[in-house]
Structures are given as C-alpha cells and as structure tokens.
Amino acid sequence: MALYDRDYTSSAQAGYIQESASVGFMKQTYQLLAASMLSAAAGTYVALPFAPLIAQYHWFIFGFIMLTIMFGFSAVKHNRALSLITLFVFTFVMGAWLAPIISMFINTGRANVVGNAFLSTAVLFGALSLFAINSKKDFSSWGKPLFITMIVLLMMSLVNYFIFNSPIMAIVVSAGVLLLFSIYTIYDTQNIANGAYDSPIDAAISLFIDFFNMFTSMLQLLGIFGGDD
C-alpha cells in the first residue's frame, strides 16, 4: 500500500531543488531505506519458524500495518526518535508478514524464486530511481490517478480473495500492482529530489513501501509462472 495520497504538485512545480532535497537529504533517505530493508529481512528471518501462526493471524497483522500507515507515522512525525522507532518496527512487521509466503517457497524447494524476485526488484527499482532523478518530465500531477488506481487494485484483490479466488485475476492484480508501484517509485523519487518531503524518514517510508509492493508482486508472478503446474 502507498503511505498516503501523496500529491505534491505545488512543491514540484517550484522549479528548483529545495534545501531539504540536497545531496545529504537523498543520502540519508537511501541509508534509511537500506536499514529498513535489513529490518524487514530480520523480521522475515525471525518469523520463519512461526510462519503457520503468522498465517493464522494474517489479517490482524494487516490491520496493524494499515493503522500504522494511516495514523502511526503522522502521529510521531514531529519526534525523530519515535519516527525512527516506528519506521523500524513497521518494516520489521512487514518482513514478518511475508514469512508464510517465503516459507512456502523454501519448503517446496523454490527458494531461488525469492532470490530472483528480490534481485529483479532491486534492479528495476534502481533503474526507475535513476530515471526519475534524470528525467526532465514532471510527474508531480500523477499523485491522484496513482492513488485512485491503488484503491481499485486493493478492492479487486479483496474481491478476488474473498469471492472469486481466480488465478487469472490474481495474475492481473499482481501485474497491476507491480506496474503501479513502479510508477510510484518514479513519482516518489522525483518528489524527493524536488524537496516534497519534510524528512528523510518520511521519504524512506514511501520508497520502502514502493519496493515492498514491487517485491511481493514480483514474487507472486515468478511463483506463478515459475511453478510446475
């Protein structure tokens, strides 16, 4: 899920790089992003032995994630220490939330799919970030359409999960999510470069959510098309 309805048209159209979007700001953002990924990896590793239990409480964890996205970060945004704690608790839980699907790949002898999905996502994410930084096209007006698309994909995913349980629809949703958060990566990266974020923590959260959703979608797609069925 995206962190929020991120619409930064006014700041992105300012036409110059603001002080908060300096090289130092970008460096801090990507350092926090790397630390967040390590936190998520630690969450997955710690949670793997408890994968069945996590699967049983899957929706409770999802609820915690959504509440943190909608309210948690905004509630602590003015306190750096609490923001950092929230960031790493959030990313750790996100990693733990992935434990059941990672465990499934490992137990079925397809651990290589996880590695391939992560590598593919990292390459794609890096390429999109470089494109966003160097592109002269202004993506600042894409916030609302991306947010609406995200809501539509979320509803489609829930409908398919609870009603249709269609593999074809699952593929369509996963491909749609991969495309959506690929574009979100461009959008968010350019907004960071244009000084749209108040702190590197906020910026890192947005990029982590983009990467996480790209990775899970890539994992699902490679798992489907790389299976033996």
Steps between C-alpha positions, in 0.01 A plus 500: 500500500608856440563700814236758423349700218826668409426807286786746488417697190565842649847424637612304196411790272721739694768437240800473731647256746406598853744480788337186645561321169876547510745222433519446874123458520504242221792318662319480834184380326674211327695411812172474689351302213788251515462474879126446455563213260737341750232541768244332273743218421556452874124490552462228238788298641374517858143419395574204271470237778162650588369523143185290564408715800557819302286366217224433752509864618572640156214750503577628849854581387362659186278717718801611706687587180210705366450686828869583513490630143186706552561633851822379658757690296308827505458475878876487563632700205612793721712275722802360316577229755142371501487526121810283469362246746170491312682460169698199616212337687285546190758355259576212739129412512474532122783250467337267751175526307680350199621197696216263393554554127879489533467181704279348232765557232774361723301192600415420138863522390458831318706731717670619181172672404536727804855594404404559138203714602713714730776543242252586225325750725828661608613544139163638392477730804850635440435560131172679571663716769777606263244575232297714740803700612621565146167538320390848396136391496291627790312216674363717780142491369485119508422475871120486485475254208753271666314510831167422331661212310640366825153499660353322197772232511450454872127449453562255215743306717254477789213398273712231341623375839158475661275421201652388171834347599599519134866432405460714187368793700783451748750532215328813370502659847865409563606638163295813565659549843848454354429762234332737745785502751758519224337829402470595867877450528554755225245735653638477854865520396436814299306651789795431729733669252263797483486544876146377559580312822555652843748237616709211366293268720179588314680459168647164600158372610351582160783335308492193727128454437561533125779242509308264729195494274713456188682210667187320618341539156815375328513209743142405425547526124824302495341246732204456267690489171795313642291222654468147381121511461 
